[in-house]
Structure formats: C-alpha cells, structure tokens
Amino acid sequence: MSAKAPGLPVGSIVAYLAFCLLLTMLQAFWMNALSNHDLDLLNLLVPVFLGLSSSLLAWQIVRQSPLAIWNPLVWFLLACTMYYGLGQLIHLLGNADSIERVNSLYPVDQSGLARTNFLHTVGVMIIVGTYSLAATLFKRQKHTAMPDVESSAHERRSTREARSAALLFLCIGLPIKYLLELPYNLGLLTWVLPGSIQYLGTLSGMAIIPLYWLYKKRGGIYGVAFLALVISEFLVDVVSLSKLEMIKTAIFILLGTQLVKPGLKKLVLSGIMIVVGYVLIASPFVNFARVAVGRAAAKDLSQAIDLVQQFNAKGRTVQDAQFPKAQLWWARLAYSNVELFAMRQYDRGHSGTTFELAPYTLIPRFILPNKPRMNSGLEFTYLITGDQNLMSATGLGVLGEGYWNGGWLGVTVVGIVVGVVLAAFSHFSMRMLEARIFMFLPISMAGIMVGLRIDDWFVPTYLGTTLQLLLVYLAIQYVVRPMLLGNSRYGSSAVPENGDDMSGESPRAYALNKQ
C-alpha cells in the first residue's frame, strides 16, 4: 500500500459550500418572493444540483488518493446523492404507481417537496461545513511520523497484524452471527438481541479485508479461506433478506482490494458494479422475497434458494400487488413523505421525543433490561399510519428527525454532531490504515456506515455507535493488541513512535495529513 494518506481538496469543499449557500438562497427567494404554487422547476433543479455537486465533491476527494474511499465524508456525499438527489426526483420523473406508492404513506405536494429539498440543502451544508472545521482542527494536532510502509520490517509486522486481526474477527464474529444474529433475524429468538451484540456479528464479514490482504501478500491457504468466507457471508445475507448486509459484503471486498492495491479506475468501476447490482438485483430480489414469504427473512437456506428461483422466473414483473408497476428500488430512496410528515408535526406543536433516548446510550441493556428500544421505527410507523398491527419499522433520516425534535435548531444540532463525528472517524481511519493496523478495521468500517446511514435514527446511529466504538478502541488498544502482538513498541501504541520500525532502524518517514 504505497498511496499516502489523502488530504482534503479545500478549494473544492469551499466551492461546494458556497454552491449550497447559493442554492439555499435561490430556494428561499423562489418559495417566498415568487410563487409557492409554481415549484415544479425548482423541485427538479434542486435535487439535480445537490446530487451532482455532492458526487463531484466525492470524486474530488477520492482523486486526492484512492485511500480516501475510507473517508466517511465520501460515503456521506454518495448517500446524499442517492437520497437527497435521486430519491427526491421520483415525484417528478417516476411513473404513476411509484408516485402513488410513496404518497400512500403520506401525501407529498409540490410545496411539501420544496420544503424537504430546502431541509436537505441546509442540513448538508451544515454537516459538510462542520466536518471541514473539525478536520482542520484535527489536522493541526501534532502527529508522530509513520514508518516507511515499503520496508521489510513493516511488511512483516503488517502480516502479523493482519493474521491476528483475521483470526480475532472470525473467532468473535462467526459464533455470534450463526448462533445469535441469524436466529434472531429468522425470528427464532423471543428476546431482543442487543445492538452491540449484533454489531460484533459483522466482524465475520470484516475478516474479508485482512484475509484478502494476506491472500495477495502470502497466497496459499488464505485464498481458500477468503473465498469460503465470501460465499458464507453472501449466503447468510440472502437468507436474512437484507439489502444492507449484501451491500456491506460487497463493500468489504471493495475495501480489501483498495487496501492492497489502490487504484482510481478500479475503484470507480467497482463502485458502479455495486450500485448496478443493488438497483437491478439486490433491491428487487429482497422486495420480492419479503412480499412472497410475508416476513423480513427466509426460514432457512432452502427457502432462500427457492425464492431466488421464483425471482428469476417471475420476480421482475410484479413485486407489489397494490402498485404493480412501482419502481420499488427508487421508492426506497424517497424519504420526502416521512420528512414532510415530521416537519408538519413539529409545526403543529407535536414535536418528536426521540432525542430523549440519548442518555440511554450510556447504559448497556444487560444493566437495564427494560431499556427502551433505541430504534424508533415501529413507533413512528404507528404515528404516521395509526395502525398498531403494522410491524414494519419506518425510517425518518437524521435531518427530518432533527427538525421533528427541534425545528431548525434541531437540524443545526444534528448537522454539527454528524459533521464532528464524520471528521473524527476520518482522522482516525486515515492514520490507522496508513499504518496498516488491521485490528482497528471495525472502527474504520463503522465510520463508513455512519457516513452512509443518513436515513437512520440519530441517537443509536451517531451517539450510540460512537460510544460503543470508544469502548472497542480502548479494548483493542490496551487489551487485545498487547495480548496478540506482545509487548513490543507496537503493542502499547496505536501508532509507531518517532518513526521507528520494529528493526530499530530509522526508515524514511512522512507526516500524516500533509498540506
């Protein structure tokens, strides 16, 4: 891995923020000074411009170095393109069934659509602006120099770290995934599986990254182990009928290839393949399968295989009996209906209370068994539909949730917290990956997911996850690494000291986060 730690394209970020400010002013002027009833053109332009500018900024960041794929801001910008760009356009460019399906949960008129577009522009501007300021502050901190990543001593240490990380991830992740997480997803457990335990189940998939690195560097049995793990993960994802887990596994493979041999062209092609696979295969299949079995997961592998066969035979024709021609993959990206509902609830004096869950992130469920469910999706479904029998969890997204809890002040608070969290994960991940400290991959990967999950609930995703990962860091740094790697200079410090490698030599060094 010879690519250096990427910096930020300051000029591009400043231009992006200026463009978002201009877009905000345009929307405010259009809606207030012109006409609030002639908004079709505005509702077309804003998602297109916001989506394109977000994609362009992500591209500019990745151009600095392919290692920037580990930067949570890149994934946040891509998520903005999908949800706040493409998702919003379904109201104007989708077919009749698609629009009716979105509006069946809560109707969105042109005025309401304009309000959600404005919410997105302001929220994204606050998040990216806060990220830039926080990243600048982190960058000014004094950093130790990193060793020459091409030195033989550093290569040996990296191999040892990768081997230990892969073994650790598999020993923890596989039992949890197969004995707890999978049965829980199949409805075989009658109790709530704590989110922290479910997170540990993802370690099995995360082992794909160090195993791929070992396969490319050492070959042999590591190639067999890598292939077997990839097949196993995809089979579990199919049985669980989880689009997110399928995408995660694909991302693990992508990140592994980029860690071994970073390349911009390969990165772009792989990203396109993942998006196409999601739109044309994963999303349609999962939607079809869940309707076919009437539940969130298959009963077993044989039923999952049967669902795949049914999908190949007829799944691409009819997936929703009520809206047979609906473009379900597109409708899944549209959050305008739930956001508009939440905004109008706050405006009418019925503000949300989900931020009141924040103190519970400090208390593990085993200490407080009656701890409230941190994901408010079921309660929100009942609130918006009035049907207590629906067991579907509805997402709101962090910006809509911010407005629901506190109006524009709530949006500002959410934007600042998200921006700081993304910057902290970015700063940490770039340093750890440049040093090839594989045991911290769970934290780096969690940063990516935090960047992607702007459609999730704020407290568990951004506050709860951050606190959990702080504990993970402390455990890895002061317990796991010293135990597995011994009491060398690398066993007690997350980064090498004074640029020394394990041979005691003084290799060529360079500072991280260069200007």
N, C-alpha and C positions, 0 to 999 in steps of 0.2 A: 504494500500500500504506500505508494510514493507521493500521492497527492497530499498537499499540505492543507492544514485547517483553513477553511474558507472564511474570508471576511464578509462584510455586508456592502452591497452596492449603495453607498449613501446617497448618491445623486438620484438613483432610480427610486429609492424609498421616499426622498423628499418630493420628487415629481409625482409619485403615486398619491402621497398625502395631499399635495396641492390639487391634484385632479379630483380626489374625493371631496375636498372642500368646495371646489367649483361645482361639482355635481350636486352637493348638498344645497348650495345657494340657488342653483337652477331649479331644483325641485321646490324649494320654499317659495321662490318667486312665481313659479308656474301655478302652484296649487292655491296661492293666496292672492296674487296680484292679477292673474289672468282668469282662468276659469276652472272651477273644481269639477266641472261636468264634461270637459273635453280632455281626457287624460290618456287616451289610447296611445298616442305617440310617445308621451312621457313614460308610460309604463313599458313601452318597448325599448326605448333608448337606455333607461337607467340600468336594467339588468344586463343588457348587452355591454354597455360601457364598463360597468362594475366587474362583470365576469372577465372581459377581455383584459382590462387593466390588472386584475388580480393574477391572471395567468401569465401576463407579461412580466410582472414583478417576480413571480416564482421562477420564471425562466431566467431572468437576470441574476437571481441569487444562485441558481444551480450552475450557471455559466461560470461563476467565480471558481467553482470546484465541484465535481460530481459528488464529493463527500457531503455537500450541502443537502443531499437527499435526507440526511439525518436531522436536519434543522426543522423543528416543529412548525416554524413560520411558513415553510414551503407547503406543508400539508394543510395548514390553515388556509392559505391562499387558494389552494386547489379545492378545498371544501367550499370556500366562498364562491368559487366559480360554479360548482355543481349546484349548491343550494340557493344562493342569492342571485345567481345569474341564470343558469339553465332552468332551475326549478320554477322560478317566477314566470318564465316565458310560456309555461303550459296554458296559462289563462288566455293568451293571445294566439299561440301557434298550435296548441293541442287540438285533437279532434273533439267532437261534441261529447262523446262518452267520457273522455279523460277529464274535461272541464266539469261535467256533471258529477263525476266521482269525487273530485276534490271538493266541490261545493256541497256534496251530500252531507259532509261532516259539519261544515259551517260555510254559509254562502259568502263569497268574496265579490264585491262590486269593484268598479274601476277606482272609486275613491278609496276604498279599503286597500286595494292592491298598491296604490300610490303611497299610502301610509306605511305599509310594510317595506316597500322599497326604500323609503326615507329612513326607516328604522335600521335597515341593513347598512346603508351608506354611512350613517353617523356611527353606528356601532363598530363597523370595520375600521373606520378612520381612527377611533379612539384606541382600539386594540393595537393596530399597527404603529400608531404614534407612541403609545406606552411601551411597546416592545422595543422600538428604536432607542428611546431614552434609557430604558433599563439595560439594554445590550451595551450601550455606550458606557454606562457606569460599570458594568461587569468588565468591560474591556480595559478600563483604566486601572483595574486592580493589578498588583504586582504578581507576575506568574513565574514559576520556575521554568527553566528551559527543558525541552523534551529531547530525548536521545535520538540519535540517527536511526530511523526506522529500518534502514537497509543494513545495519550492522549485524554480523552473525550472532553476537551475544543477544541482541534484542530479538532476533528471529527465534532463537531457542527459548527465550522467556515467553514470547508470544505463543509459541507452540504449546508450552506447558500450561499457560493460562487458558488457551482455547480448549485443551483436553480436559482440564479441571472444570471449566465452565460447562462444557457439553455434558460431562458426567453429572455434575450438580443439577443442571436443569432437568435432565432425564430422570434422575432419581427422585426429584421432588414432583415434577410435572406429570409424569406418566401415571403414578398411583392415584393422584388427585383427579386427573382427567378421566380415567377409566373407572375408578371406584366411587367417585363422588360427583364430579361435574356432569359426566354423561348420564348417569342415572337420574340426576336432578333435572336435566334437560328433557329426559324421556318421561318425566312425571312419576318416577318410581320412589322418590323421597317425599315424605309428607311434611318435612320441616324446611325452613328457609336456609339455604346454603349461604353463609356469609360471603359478601363480595370479595373480601380479602382472600378467602379460600379459592373462590373461582378464579381470581387473578393468578394465583400460584399454578393453576392448571394450564395457563398459557405458556408456562416455562417449557413444556414439552415441545411446543412448536418453535419456541425461540431457540432451542438447541439446533435448529436447522442452520442458523448462521455460523456458529463455531464449527459445526460438522462440515459445512461446505468449505470453510477456510482450511480445515485440516485435510479434507479430500484434495483440494487443489495444491496444497503445500506438501503433503505427505503421501497421498494416494492410499492404496491398499484397502483395508477393512473400512476405512472412513467413508469410502464411496458407497459401499453396500449399506452402511448404517444411515447415511444421508438419504439414499433412495427409499429405504424401508420406512424411515420416519416421515418423509414427504407423503408417501402413499397412505400411511396410517392416519396422518393428520387430515388429509382430504376425505378419507372415508368417514372419520368422525364428524367432519364438517357437514357432509352430505346427510348422515343420519340425523344430525341435530337440526337440519334445515336452516342453517344460519348463513346468511349472505356475508355478515361481518366476519365470521370465522374463516370463510373461504377466502375473502379478500386479505385477511391477516396472513394466512398461509402463503398466499401469492406474494405479499409484501415481504415476508421473511426471506423467501427465495431471492427476490429482487435486491434486498439489502445485503444479503450474503454475497451475491455476485459483485455488487458495487464495492464491498469492503475488500474483496480480493483484488479486483482489477477495475478501478473506477473508469467509466467512460461515458461521455455525454450522449453519444449517438445510441449506445446500447441502453442507456437509462431511458431515453425518450421512447425508443421502440418498445421496451418492456412496459413502460407506463401506459402506452397506447393499447398494448395487448391486454393489460389488466382491466382497463376501462371498457374495452370492447367485450371482454369476457363477462364482466359484470352486467353490462347492458343487455347483451344478446343471450347469455346463458344463465349465469348465477341468479340474477334477479327474477327473470321469467320462471325459472325452474322452482325456486323457493316459493314464489307466489302461487304457482300451480299446485305444488305439493301440499302446501298448508291448506288450501281450499279442498283438495282431494281427500285428505285424511281428517280434516276438521280439527286439527291441533297444531301446536307450534313445532313438533318434532315427530319423526317417524318412530315406530315402535322398536324396530331393530334394523339390521343391515339388509335383510331380505326384502322388507317392505320398502326401504330406500331404493334398492335396485329396481324393484317393481315400479316405483314412482318415476325413476329415470326412464324406464322403457315406455311408460304411459306418456310421459312428457315428449319423448321423441316421436311418438305416434300421433298425438293429438294436442299436446300441451300448448303449442304455439298458435292455435286457432282460437280457443275460448278459455279464458282464465277467470273471468268474473261473470257470473250468471246475470247480475243486475246491470252491469256495464260491459258487455261482451267485447266491445271494440276499444276499451280503455287502454291507453298506453301506461301500464302499471309501473314500469320502471321509471317513467317520467313523473307520474303522480306521487311516487315515493319521495321525490326530491322537493316537492312543493310543501312548504310549511306556512304559506300565506294564510291558510284558513285558520289554523290554531293560533297563529300570531295575532291575527286580527281579532279573534275572539278574546284573547288575553288582554289586548290593548283596550278594547271596549269595556271589558270587565273593570279594569283599573279606572278608566274614565268615569264609570258609573258608580265608583266608590266601593267596588268589590275587589280589592287588591288581593294578590296571592300571598301565601304564607310559607312558601317553600324555603325561603331563606332562613326561617326559624329552625330549620333542621341542622344548621351549621354547627351548633355546639355538640350535636351527637356524633360528629365525625371524630371527636376526641375520645369517644367511649367505644371500645370493642363490644361486639354483640354478646360474647361469652360472659362479659361482666354485667351487661344489661340485656337479658334475654328479650325483654319487651321493647327493645329499641325500635323506634318507628322505621318502616320501610323507607330507605333513602331515595329510591326511585319513585317519583310521584305520578308515574304514568297511568296507573289504574284509577287513581282518584281524579286525575284530570279528564280521563275518558268519561267518567260518570258526570263530572261537572259540565262537560260540553254536550253530552248526549242525553243525560238524565236517565240512562238505562243502567241499573245496577247489575244486570245479568251479563253485560259485556265484560269479558275477561281480557280484553286487548289493552295493552299499555300504549298510550299516545304520547309521543314526544312533542316538546314545545320549542326547544332550541334556547340557547343561553341568552340571546338578545331579547327574544319575546318574553322569556322568564324574567329578565331584568326589568323590563317595562311593567310587567304584571305585578311585580313586587314593589316597585318604587318609582314608576314613571321614568322620566329622562334621567333623574338622579340614579335610579336603579341601573339603567343602561350604562351610565358612566362608571358606576362601581364595578359592574361586571366587566366592562371594557378594560379598566385599569388592572383588575385582578388577573384576567386572562392574559393580557399583554405581559405582565411581570412573570407569570408562570411560564409562558412560552419562552421568554428570554432566559429564564433560569435553566430550563431544560436544554435549551440550545447551547448555552455556555458550557454546561456540564458535559453534554454529549460530545461536542467537538473535541474537548480535551481528552475524554476517556477513549474515544475511538482513535484519535491520533496516537495515543499511547498503546493501543490495542489491548486495553484492559477489558477482556470479554465478559468478566463476571458482572460488570455494570450494564450489560445489554438490557436487562429488564427495565432499568430506569430510562435508558435512551429510547427503547421501544415504547414505553409508556408515554414519553414526551410526544412521539409521533401520533399516538392515538388521541392524546389530549388535543393536539392540533386539528385532528380530523373530526372530533366529536362535538362540533359546534351545534349539532342537532340534539344533544343530550341535555340532561339536567345539570344545573350549575354546581350545586353543593357536592353531590357524590363524584362528579367528573373532575372538577377543578380543585375543590378543597379537600375532599376525602382522599382522592388519589395522591395529591401532593403530600399529605401527612403520612399515608401508608408508605410511600416511596422514601420518605425521610427515614423511617424505621428500617426499610430494606437497605438503604445506603449504610446506615450505622451497623447493621448486622453483617453485611458483606465486608465493609471496610475493617471492622475491628474484631470480627469473629471468623468469618468464612475464609477470607483470603489468607490470614495468618495461619489458619489450620491447614489449608490445602497447599499453600505455596511455601510454608515455612517462615522463619523469622529473618528473611533477607531484607534488604533495603526496600524491596518492592512489597514485602509482606505487611508493612506497617504504614505505608503511604500510598494514596491513590495515584499519585504521580511521582515519577522519579525525582530525586533531589539533585540539584546542582548539575543536571545534565549528565550524571554518571550512568553508565550501563552496568550490567552485572559482572563484567570482567574487570571492573575497576579502572578502565581506560576512560579517557575524556574524548568522546566522539564529537563529530560535527553536530552542533546544536542550533536550533532556531526557536524563536519565541512563538508561542501560540497567539492567534488573533492579531496578526500583524496588521498595520495600517495598509 
